[in-house]
Amino acid sequence: MRKCVIGFIWLVAFCLLPGGCKQRESAGDIQIYYLNTEGTALTTEEYDWKSSEISKQIEEVLENMRKPEDTVECTSAIPADVIVTDYRLEENRLDLYFSQEYELLDKPSEVLLRAAVVESLTEIEDVYLIRFYVNGEPLKDSHGEAIGYMRKDDFAQNTGAALNSYQQAEVYLYYASPGGNGLVRKKISLRYNSYMTIEKAIVEQLIKGSDSGGAFAAIPAETKLLGVSIKDDICYVNLNEGFLAEIPSVNPKLRVHSLVNSVIEGGNCRQVQILINGNPSVALNDSLTFEKPFKKDMKMVEE
């Protein structure tokens, strides 16, 4: 067995009875996420806490995400050579530090690892946001942008969906009209990966802009999506400061209602809270602040 010290390297997993991912007879306190045997999707196992101390609970989850190599029903989402060297918790934000071997993961494996770790650790009541560091640097996406803090809702809730499967949805998105003073409603067929939520797919599509005539992007091209999550019927959309950039000849209010109307109509929420680098205390102009969630507003939509 592998024996390590949490905070520097992973601990060895506890031994399972033969038969793989076995549901415990009593209801567990949380669900811990693993890979299915094909390595294409996540599966869960119930787990009962041994400690009530949050730091110990973090260590318990990290320890129990490891599985014996001969498990047949499920396997660890973290390869043996990918090591957590440290973790830091401040308020509800947990930073995890991975060794440089993380960089060698292929994309499907990396996404599933990230989903399994975030889904598992946010089962802890006092952990809401998780950020990854690799070899001391913030984890970056394919465009070289820091991914930032992730929430449980950033990943699809259907853990049985294969990573490389896609969903198709007919949604209405709101773009700027040619005059730049109103919104136009366009129906599109949105194809997105199963590990992604529909709300995140909608925001990403809005940032890309529209391919149809008579409709233009109301959101600045400099905008980067940092995260999307839903809680209590509010969709929290975390964007970088590019969202505040000026678009000539386009009313600044359009970007807010382009985003809000599209997410509410196509997603599963009633309000949208816009965050800039995680902060709601930001103003687009003197009369438009992001302090409170926005509701759907059709006043600016042109027939």
ZAPAVO-527104 format. One record per residue (C-alpha): residue in three letters; residue number from 0; x, y, z. Coordinates in Angstrom, 1 decimal, padded with zeros to 4 digits. Each point is the difference from the previous one (the first is absolute). Layout:
(rec ALA NUM (X Y Z))
...
//
This chain:
(rec MET 0 (000.0 000.0 000.0))
(rec ARG 1 (001.0 003.6 -000.6))
(rec LYS 2 (000.5 002.0 003.2))
(rec CYS 3 (000.2 003.8 000.0))
(rec VAL 4 (-000.8 003.0 002.0))
(rec ILE 5 (-003.0 002.2 -000.8))
(rec GLY 6 (001.1 003.6 -000.7))
(rec PHE 7 (003.1 -001.3 -001.8))
(rec ILE 8 (-001.1 -003.1 -001.9))
(rec TRP 9 (-003.1 -002.2 -000.2))
(rec LEU 10 (-000.8 -002.6 002.7))
(rec VAL 11 (-000.7 -003.6 -001.0))
(rec ALA 12 (-003.6 -000.8 -000.5))
(rec PHE 13 (-001.9 -002.2 002.4))
(rec CYS 14 (-000.5 -003.6 -001.2))
(rec LEU 15 (-003.4 -000.8 -001.5))
(rec LEU 16 (-001.8 -003.3 000.2))
(rec PRO 17 (000.1 -002.0 -003.3))
(rec GLY 18 (-002.6 001.3 -002.5))
(rec GLY 19 (001.2 003.6 -000.5))
(rec CYS 20 (-002.1 003.1 000.8))
(rec LYS 21 (-002.2 -001.4 002.7))
(rec GLN 22 (-002.8 002.0 001.4))
(rec ARG 23 (000.0 000.0 003.8))
(rec GLU 24 (-002.9 -001.5 001.9))
(rec SER 25 (-000.7 003.2 001.8))
(rec ALA 26 (-000.4 003.4 -001.7))
(rec GLY 27 (003.3 001.7 -000.3))
(rec ASP 28 (000.7 003.5 001.1))
(rec ILE 29 (001.3 001.0 -003.5))
(rec GLN 30 (000.7 -001.4 -003.5))
(rec ILE 31 (003.6 -000.5 -001.2))
(rec TYR 32 (000.5 000.0 -003.8))
(rec TYR 33 (002.0 -002.6 -001.9))
(rec LEU 34 (000.5 -001.1 -003.6))
(rec ASN 35 (-002.0 -002.8 -001.5))
(rec THR 36 (002.0 -002.9 -001.4))
(rec GLU 37 (000.0 001.3 -003.5))
(rec GLY 38 (001.5 003.3 001.2))
(rec THR 39 (-002.8 002.0 -001.8))
(rec ALA 40 (-002.2 001.2 002.8))
(rec LEU 41 (-000.3 000.5 003.7))
(rec THR 42 (-001.7 -002.3 002.6))
(rec THR 43 (-000.5 000.5 003.7))
(rec GLU 44 (000.4 -001.8 003.3))
(rec GLU 45 (-001.5 001.0 003.3))
(rec TYR 46 (002.4 000.9 002.8))
(rec ASP 47 (-000.5 000.6 003.7))
(rec TRP 48 (002.1 002.6 001.8))
(rec LYS 49 (002.5 -001.1 002.6))
(rec SER 50 (000.7 003.6 001.1))
(rec SER 51 (-002.0 003.2 000.5))
(rec GLU 52 (003.0 002.3 -000.5))
(rec ILE 53 (000.1 001.5 -003.5))
(rec SER 54 (003.7 -000.4 -000.6))
(rec LYS 55 (-000.3 -003.7 000.9))
(rec GLN 56 (-003.0 -000.4 -002.3))
(rec ILE 57 (002.0 001.5 -002.9))
(rec GLU 58 (002.7 -002.6 000.7))
(rec GLU 59 (-002.6 -002.8 000.2))
(rec VAL 60 (-001.4 000.9 -003.4))
(rec LEU 61 (003.4 000.2 -001.6))
(rec GLU 62 (001.1 -003.3 001.6))
(rec ASN 63 (-003.2 -001.8 -001.0))
(rec MET 64 (000.1 001.2 -003.6))
(rec ARG 65 (002.8 -002.5 -000.4))
(rec LYS 66 (-001.0 -003.5 -000.8))
(rec PRO 67 (001.9 -003.3 000.0))
(rec GLU 68 (001.4 -000.9 -003.4))
(rec ASP 69 (-002.0 -003.2 -000.2))
(rec THR 70 (-003.4 001.6 000.4))
(rec VAL 71 (-002.2 -001.2 -002.8))
(rec GLU 72 (-003.2 002.1 000.3))
(rec CYS 73 (001.6 003.5 000.3))
(rec THR 74 (003.4 001.6 000.0))
(rec SER 75 (001.6 003.2 001.3))
(rec ALA 76 (-000.3 003.0 -002.2))
(rec ILE 77 (003.5 001.0 001.1))
(rec PRO 78 (002.9 -001.9 -001.6))
(rec ALA 79 (002.6 -001.4 002.4))
(rec ASP 80 (002.6 002.5 -001.1))
(rec VAL 81 (-002.2 003.1 000.4))
(rec ILE 82 (000.7 001.2 003.5))
(rec VAL 83 (-001.6 002.7 002.2))
(rec THR 84 (002.9 001.8 001.7))
(rec ASP 85 (-002.0 002.4 002.1))
(rec TYR 86 (-003.4 001.5 000.7))
(rec ARG 87 (-001.1 003.3 001.5))
(rec LEU 88 (-003.5 000.9 001.3))
(rec GLU 89 (-001.1 003.6 000.5))
(rec GLU 90 (-003.7 000.5 000.9))
(rec ASN 91 (-001.9 -002.1 -002.6))
(rec ARG 92 (002.9 000.0 -002.5))
(rec LEU 93 (002.3 -003.0 -000.4))
(rec ASP 94 (003.2 000.2 -002.0))
(rec LEU 95 (001.5 -003.4 -001.1))
(rec TYR 96 (003.6 -000.3 -001.1))
(rec PHE 97 (000.9 -002.7 -002.5))
(rec SER 98 (003.4 -001.3 -001.1))
(rec GLN 99 (001.2 000.6 -003.6))
(rec GLU 100 (-001.2 -003.4 -001.1))
(rec TYR 101 (-003.5 001.5 -000.2))
(rec GLU 102 (001.2 001.8 -003.2))
(rec LEU 103 (000.4 -003.4 -001.7))
(rec LEU 104 (-003.6 -000.9 000.2))
(rec ASP 105 (-002.0 -000.2 -003.3))
(rec LYS 106 (-003.0 002.3 -000.2))
(rec PRO 107 (-002.8 -002.6 000.8))
(rec SER 108 (001.9 -001.4 003.0))
(rec GLU 109 (000.7 003.5 001.3))
(rec VAL 110 (-003.6 001.1 -000.2))
(rec LEU 111 (-001.2 -003.1 001.7))
(rec LEU 112 (002.7 000.4 002.8))
(rec ARG 113 (-001.0 003.6 000.5))
(rec ALA 114 (-003.7 -000.9 000.1))
(rec ALA 115 (000.5 -002.9 002.4))
(rec VAL 116 (002.1 002.1 002.4))
(rec VAL 117 (-002.3 003.0 000.0))
(rec GLU 118 (-003.1 -002.1 000.3))
(rec SER 119 (001.4 -001.9 002.9))
(rec LEU 120 (001.6 002.8 002.0))
(rec THR 121 (-003.0 002.3 -000.3))
(rec GLU 122 (-002.0 -002.7 001.8))
(rec ILE 123 (001.7 001.5 003.0))
(rec GLU 124 (-002.3 002.6 001.5))
(rec ASP 125 (002.6 002.7 000.4))
(rec VAL 126 (001.6 -000.4 -003.4))
(rec TYR 127 (-001.7 001.9 -002.8))
(rec LEU 128 (002.7 001.1 -002.4))
(rec ILE 129 (003.1 -002.0 -001.2))
(rec ARG 130 (002.9 001.2 -002.0))
(rec PHE 131 (002.8 -002.1 -001.5))
(rec TYR 132 (003.7 000.8 -000.1))
(rec VAL 133 (002.4 -002.1 -002.0))
(rec ASN 134 (003.7 000.1 000.8))
(rec GLY 135 (-000.6 003.3 001.9))
(rec GLU 136 (-001.9 001.7 -002.8))
(rec PRO 137 (-003.8 000.5 -000.4))
(rec LEU 138 (-001.6 -002.6 -002.2))
(rec LYS 139 (-000.6 001.5 -003.5))
(rec ASP 140 (-002.4 -000.9 -002.8))
(rec SER 141 (000.9 -000.7 -003.6))
(rec HIS 142 (000.1 003.8 -000.7))
(rec GLY 143 (002.6 000.6 002.8))
(rec GLU 144 (-002.6 001.6 002.3))
(rec ALA 145 (-000.1 -000.9 003.7))
(rec ILE 146 (-003.0 -002.1 000.7))
(rec GLY 147 (-000.5 001.4 003.4))
(rec TYR 148 (-002.4 -001.2 002.7))
(rec MET 149 (-002.4 -002.8 -000.9))
(rec ARG 150 (-003.3 -001.0 001.6))
(rec LYS 151 (-001.9 -003.2 000.0))
(rec ASP 152 (-002.5 001.3 -002.5))
(rec ASP 153 (002.7 000.7 -002.5))
(rec PHE 154 (-000.2 -003.6 -000.9))
(rec ALA 155 (-003.0 -002.0 -001.4))
(rec GLN 156 (-002.0 -001.7 002.7))
(rec ASN 157 (-000.5 -003.2 -002.0))
(rec THR 158 (003.1 -001.9 001.0))
(rec GLY 159 (-001.0 -002.9 -002.2))
(rec ALA 160 (000.4 002.0 -003.2))
(rec ALA 161 (003.0 -000.8 -002.0))
(rec LEU 162 (002.6 002.7 -000.3))
(rec ASN 163 (000.1 -000.1 -003.8))
(rec SER 164 (-003.8 000.0 -000.4))
(rec TYR 165 (-001.9 003.1 -001.0))
(rec GLN 166 (-003.4 001.5 000.6))
(rec GLN 167 (-002.1 002.0 -002.4))
(rec ALA 168 (-002.4 002.8 001.1))
(rec GLU 169 (-002.1 002.5 -001.8))
(rec VAL 170 (000.4 003.3 001.8))
(rec TYR 171 (-000.8 003.7 -000.5))
(rec LEU 172 (002.9 002.4 000.3))
(rec TYR 173 (-000.1 003.7 000.2))
(rec TYR 174 (002.4 002.1 -002.1))
(rec ALA 175 (000.4 003.7 -000.8))
(rec SER 176 (-002.2 001.4 -002.8))
(rec PRO 177 (001.7 001.7 -003.0))
(rec GLY 178 (-000.6 003.4 001.6))
(rec GLY 179 (001.6 -000.9 003.2))
(rec ASN 180 (-002.9 001.2 002.1))
(rec GLY 181 (-002.1 -003.2 000.4))
(rec LEU 182 (000.1 -003.7 000.2))
(rec VAL 183 (-001.0 -002.6 -002.6))
(rec ARG 184 (-001.1 -003.5 000.9))
(rec LYS 185 (001.5 -002.8 -002.1))
(rec LYS 186 (-000.7 -003.7 000.2))
(rec ILE 187 (003.1 -002.2 -000.3))
(rec SER 188 (000.9 -003.7 000.3))
(rec LEU 189 (002.6 -000.2 002.7))
(rec ARG 190 (002.3 -003.1 000.1))
(rec TYR 191 (002.0 -000.3 003.2))
(rec ASN 192 (002.0 -002.6 001.9))
(rec SER 193 (-001.8 -002.1 002.6))
(rec TYR 194 (002.3 001.0 002.8))
(rec MET 195 (-001.0 003.7 -000.5))
(rec THR 196 (-003.2 001.6 001.4))
(rec ILE 197 (-002.4 001.6 -002.5))
(rec GLU 198 (000.5 003.4 001.7))
(rec LYS 199 (003.7 -000.1 -000.6))
(rec ALA 200 (-000.5 -001.0 -003.6))
(rec ILE 201 (-002.4 002.9 -000.5))
(rec VAL 202 (002.5 002.6 001.4))
(rec GLU 203 (002.9 -001.4 -002.1))
(rec GLN 204 (-002.2 000.2 -003.2))
(rec LEU 205 (-001.0 003.6 000.8))
(rec ILE 206 (003.7 000.9 000.3))
(rec LYS 207 (000.7 -001.5 -003.4))
(rec GLY 208 (-002.6 002.2 -001.6))
(rec SER 209 (-002.6 -000.6 -002.6))
(rec ASP 210 (000.4 -001.5 -003.5))
(rec SER 211 (-003.4 001.2 -001.2))
(rec GLY 212 (-000.7 003.3 -001.7))
(rec GLY 213 (-001.7 002.8 002.0))
(rec ALA 214 (001.4 -001.2 003.3))
(rec PHE 215 (003.3 001.0 001.6))
(rec ALA 216 (001.9 -000.9 003.1))
(rec ALA 217 (-001.0 002.2 003.0))
(rec ILE 218 (002.8 -001.4 002.1))
(rec PRO 219 (003.6 001.3 -000.6))
(rec ALA 220 (002.4 -002.4 -001.7))
(rec GLU 221 (002.5 000.5 002.8))
(rec THR 222 (-002.4 -001.7 002.4))
(rec LYS 223 (001.2 -003.3 001.6))
(rec LEU 224 (-002.4 -002.3 001.9))
(rec LEU 225 (001.5 -001.0 003.3))
(rec GLY 226 (-002.8 -002.1 001.4))
(rec VAL 227 (-003.7 -000.7 000.1))
(rec SER 228 (-002.0 -001.4 002.9))
(rec ILE 229 (-003.6 -000.1 001.2))
(rec LYS 230 (-001.3 000.3 003.6))
(rec ASP 231 (-003.5 000.7 001.2))
(rec ASP 232 (-001.3 000.8 -003.5))
(rec ILE 233 (002.8 002.5 -000.6))
(rec CYS 234 (002.6 -000.6 -002.7))
(rec TYR 235 (003.4 001.5 001.0))
(rec VAL 236 (002.0 001.0 -003.1))
(rec ASN 237 (003.6 000.9 000.7))
(rec LEU 238 (001.7 001.9 -002.7))
(rec ASN 239 (003.3 001.9 -000.4))
(rec GLU 240 (000.3 003.7 -000.3))
(rec GLY 241 (-000.3 -000.3 -003.8))
(rec PHE 242 (-003.8 000.1 000.6))
(rec LEU 243 (000.3 003.7 000.9))
(rec ALA 244 (001.8 001.0 -003.3))
(rec GLU 245 (-001.8 002.4 -002.2))
(rec ILE 246 (-001.7 -001.0 -003.3))
(rec PRO 247 (-000.4 003.0 -002.3))
(rec SER 248 (-003.6 000.8 -001.0))
(rec VAL 249 (-001.4 -002.6 002.4))
(rec ASN 250 (-002.0 000.9 003.1))
(rec PRO 251 (001.9 -001.4 003.0))
(rec LYS 252 (-003.2 -001.2 001.6))
(rec LEU 253 (-000.5 -002.4 -002.9))
(rec ARG 254 (002.9 -002.3 001.1))
(rec VAL 255 (-001.7 -000.5 003.4))
(rec HIS 256 (-003.4 -000.9 -001.4))
(rec SER 257 (001.5 -002.0 -002.9))
(rec LEU 258 (001.6 -002.2 002.7))
(rec VAL 259 (-002.8 000.0 002.5))
(rec ASN 260 (-002.9 -000.6 -002.4))
(rec SER 261 (001.9 -002.8 -001.8))
(rec VAL 262 (001.1 -001.8 003.1))
(rec ILE 263 (-003.4 000.2 001.7))
(rec GLU 264 (-002.0 -001.0 -003.1))
(rec GLY 265 (002.3 -002.9 -001.0))
(rec GLY 266 (001.2 -001.1 003.4))
(rec ASN 267 (-001.4 -001.0 003.4))
(rec CYS 268 (000.0 003.2 002.0))
(rec ARG 269 (-002.2 003.0 000.7))
(rec GLN 270 (002.7 002.6 000.6))
(rec VAL 271 (003.6 000.6 -001.1))
(rec GLN 272 (002.7 001.4 002.3))
(rec ILE 273 (002.9 001.5 -002.0))
(rec LEU 274 (003.4 -000.1 001.6))
(rec ILE 275 (003.2 001.6 -001.3))
(rec ASN 276 (003.0 -002.1 001.2))
(rec GLY 277 (-002.2 -001.4 002.7))
(rec ASN 278 (-001.1 003.5 001.2))
(rec PRO 279 (-003.6 001.2 -000.3))
(rec SER 280 (000.9 003.6 001.2))
(rec VAL 281 (000.7 001.2 -003.5))
(rec ALA 282 (-001.8 002.6 -002.1))
(rec LEU 283 (-000.2 000.1 -003.8))
(rec ASN 284 (-000.9 003.6 000.2))
(rec ASP 285 (-001.4 002.5 002.5))
(rec SER 286 (-003.5 -001.4 -000.3))
(rec LEU 287 (000.6 -003.8 -000.5))
(rec THR 288 (001.6 -001.9 002.8))
(rec PHE 289 (000.4 -003.8 000.6))
(rec GLU 290 (-000.7 000.1 003.7))
(rec LYS 291 (-003.3 -001.9 -000.3))
(rec PRO 292 (-001.2 -002.8 -002.3))
(rec PHE 293 (-001.8 000.9 -003.2))
(rec LYS 294 (-003.4 -001.2 -001.2))
(rec LYS 295 (-001.0 -000.6 -003.5))
(rec ASP 296 (-001.0 003.3 -001.7))
(rec MET 297 (-001.6 000.1 -003.4))
(rec LYS 298 (-000.4 003.8 -000.3))
(rec MET 299 (003.1 000.3 -002.3))
(rec VAL 300 (-001.0 -002.9 -002.3))
(rec GLU 301 (-001.0 001.1 -003.5))
(rec GLU 302 (-002.8 -001.7 -001.9))
//
